[in-house]
Structures are given as C-alpha cells and as structure tokens.
Amino acid sequence: MKKFVKIFRRVAGVVFVVAVLLNLIWNAITCLNVEPACEYINSHALKTGHGNSASHVLGALNAGGKAMVLLPAWTYKYYLHISNFDYIEDYANYVPKKGDVVVFPMTLEHLGGHIAIWNGKQWVSDFKQESIYVDEDYKNVNYIVFRNVFK
C-alpha cells in the first residue's frame, strides 16, 4: 500500500506540473477577447467594494478567454506578465484602452492588493470605481497597468 501511495503522489505531482505548464502556454499564445471580458465585469459589478477585486477580474479574464486561477490581486503583476500582457511604461501619456488591467501592490490596509479592468468608460473591480484609485491608501503606491498583446 505504501508503494502505491508513493507512486500515486509522484503521478499526481507530474500531472499538476503538466497542467500548470499547459495553462501557462495557453495564456502565452492567446489574446484577451475584450468584449466578453468587459461584459462579464460590468454585469457582475456590485454597488460597493467588498474586497473581492481578484475574483471579479479573474472572472472577466476567464470570460475573455484567458485560463487563469484565483490568486491575491497583487500577484497578478507576475501572472499577467507571463500571460501575454505588457506593462504600460509611459504613464505621462497613458490613455486607458478597453481591457487594460491595473494591479496595485499589497498595503498595510489591503494585504491582498487590488486589481481592476478598464471597461472602456471606467475602472471596474468588484464594483464600478470613480477613478483608478479605489482607496486613499493606494494614492502613494506604484501601480502597474497591463495591456494584452498578441506577439
């Protein structure tokens, strides 16, 4: 029985690694379909924030064809980068484009960070935001804006 458990654990580990690699490859070769992503985020937006920005934006990204998993919002700065999103480097001349994603780091007040997607009119996370800054706590931190590109 111990031998079976040992073999099962190894096989499960290999299957998990293969699944993660396939997920990364899929996200690297697919482009975000912006319209379904924005339709999802708009239809699922709440009246006020509930601290669930990652799950709402994840739903939008998945609706747009990206196969992603739920992580804390701040970790998407790595996940988006390896999933065919590029950083916006020039914030002085930045104009939001439908489907852009902003990621804020964790802070003392918000340990999960924050993430939102531009729907063409405003930033939306788990609710429709008034500006890119969902909270005063984020006004003095460096955020990153990502844009999906297909290379």
C-alpha positions as CSV (number, residue, x, y, z in Angstrom):
1,M,0.0,0.0,0.0
2,K,2.8,2.4,0.8
3,K,4.4,1.8,-2.6
4,F,1.0,2.6,-4.3
5,V,0.7,5.9,-2.3
6,K,4.2,6.9,-3.2
7,I,3.6,6.2,-7.0
8,F,0.3,8.0,-6.8
9,R,1.9,11.1,-5.3
10,R,4.5,11.2,-8.0
11,V,2.0,10.8,-10.7
12,A,-0.2,13.4,-9.2
13,G,2.8,15.8,-8.9
14,V,3.7,15.2,-12.6
15,V,0.1,15.8,-13.7
16,F,-0.1,19.0,-11.7
17,V,3.2,20.3,-13.2
18,V,2.0,19.4,-16.7
19,A,-1.4,21.2,-16.1
20,V,0.4,24.3,-14.9
21,L,2.7,24.3,-17.9
22,L,-0.2,23.9,-20.3
23,N,-2.0,26.7,-18.6
24,L,1.0,29.0,-19.0
25,I,1.4,28.0,-22.6
26,W,-2.3,28.6,-23.3
27,N,-2.2,32.0,-21.8
28,A,1.0,32.9,-23.6
29,I,-0.5,32.1,-27.0
30,T,-4.0,33.5,-26.6
31,C,-5.1,37.1,-26.7
32,L,-7.8,38.5,-24.3
33,N,-11.1,38.8,-26.1
34,V,-12.0,42.2,-24.6
35,E,-15.8,42.3,-25.3
36,P,-16.8,39.3,-23.3
37,A,-14.4,40.3,-20.5
38,C,-15.9,43.7,-20.2
39,E,-19.5,42.3,-20.5
40,Y,-18.7,40.0,-17.6
41,I,-17.1,42.6,-15.3
42,N,-19.9,45.1,-16.0
43,S,-22.7,42.5,-15.3
44,H,-21.0,41.3,-12.1
45,A,-20.1,44.7,-10.6
46,L,-21.5,45.3,-7.1
47,K,-22.8,48.6,-5.8
48,T,-19.8,49.0,-3.4
49,G,-16.5,47.2,-3.0
50,H,-16.4,44.0,-0.9
51,G,-12.6,43.3,-1.1
52,N,-13.1,40.7,-3.9
53,S,-11.4,42.5,-6.8
54,A,-9.3,39.5,-7.8
55,S,-12.2,37.1,-8.1
56,H,-14.2,39.6,-10.2
57,V,-11.4,40.5,-12.5
58,L,-10.4,36.8,-12.8
59,G,-14.0,36.0,-13.9
60,A,-13.7,38.7,-16.6
61,L,-10.3,37.4,-17.8
62,N,-11.6,33.9,-17.9
63,A,-14.7,35.1,-19.8
64,G,-12.3,36.8,-22.3
65,G,-10.5,33.5,-23.0
66,K,-7.7,33.6,-20.5
67,A,-7.5,30.4,-18.4
68,M,-6.3,31.8,-15.0
69,V,-6.6,30.8,-11.4
70,L,-7.6,32.8,-8.4
71,L,-4.6,34.4,-6.6
72,P,-4.3,37.5,-4.4
73,A,-4.7,40.6,-6.5
74,W,-1.1,41.8,-6.1
75,T,0.3,38.6,-7.6
76,Y,-1.3,39.3,-10.9
77,K,1.6,41.6,-11.7
78,Y,3.6,38.4,-12.3
79,Y,0.8,36.3,-13.7
80,L,-0.3,38.8,-16.3
81,H,3.2,39.4,-17.5
82,I,3.8,35.7,-18.3
83,S,0.3,35.5,-19.8
84,N,1.0,37.8,-22.8
85,F,0.3,41.2,-21.2
86,D,2.8,44.0,-21.5
87,Y,3.5,46.8,-19.0
88,I,2.5,50.3,-19.9
89,E,5.7,52.2,-19.5
90,D,4.8,55.8,-20.2
91,Y,2.2,56.9,-17.7
92,A,2.6,60.6,-18.6
93,N,0.9,59.9,-22.0
94,Y,-1.2,57.0,-20.9
95,V,-4.8,56.7,-22.2
96,P,-6.7,53.7,-20.9
97,K,-7.8,51.2,-23.6
98,K,-10.6,48.8,-23.1
99,G,-9.3,45.6,-21.5
100,D,-6.3,47.3,-19.7
101,V,-5.7,45.9,-16.2
102,V,-4.3,47.8,-13.3
103,V,-2.6,46.0,-10.4
104,F,-1.9,47.6,-7.0
105,P,0.6,46.1,-4.5
106,M,-0.4,45.0,-1.1
107,T,-0.5,47.6,1.6
108,L,-0.9,47.5,5.4
109,E,-4.6,48.3,4.9
110,H,-5.1,45.9,1.9
111,L,-2.9,42.8,2.2
112,G,-4.4,41.3,-1.0
113,G,-3.6,44.3,-3.1
114,H,-6.1,45.4,-5.7
115,I,-6.8,44.8,-9.4
116,A,-9.3,46.4,-11.8
117,I,-10.0,46.3,-15.6
118,W,-10.9,49.3,-17.8
119,N,-14.3,48.7,-19.4
120,G,-14.0,51.5,-21.9
121,K,-15.5,54.1,-19.6
122,Q,-14.2,53.4,-16.1
123,W,-12.2,51.1,-13.9
124,V,-14.1,48.1,-12.6
125,S,-13.1,45.6,-9.9
126,D,-15.8,44.1,-7.7
127,F,-17.6,47.5,-8.2
128,K,-17.5,50.4,-10.7
129,Q,-14.8,52.7,-9.4
130,E,-14.8,56.5,-9.5
131,S,-11.1,56.6,-10.5
132,I,-8.1,54.3,-10.9
133,Y,-7.6,54.8,-7.1
134,V,-10.1,52.7,-5.3
135,D,-8.9,54.0,-1.9
136,E,-6.7,56.8,-0.5
137,D,-4.3,54.0,0.7
138,Y,-3.3,53.4,-2.9
139,K,-2.5,57.0,-3.9
140,N,1.1,56.8,-2.7
141,V,2.0,53.4,-4.1
142,N,3.3,52.3,-7.5
143,Y,0.7,50.5,-9.5
144,I,1.3,48.7,-12.9
145,V,-1.0,48.9,-15.9
146,F,-1.0,45.9,-18.3
147,R,-2.3,45.7,-21.8
148,N,-2.9,42.4,-23.6
149,V,-0.9,42.0,-26.8
150,F,-0.5,39.2,-29.2
151,K,3.1,38.8,-30.4
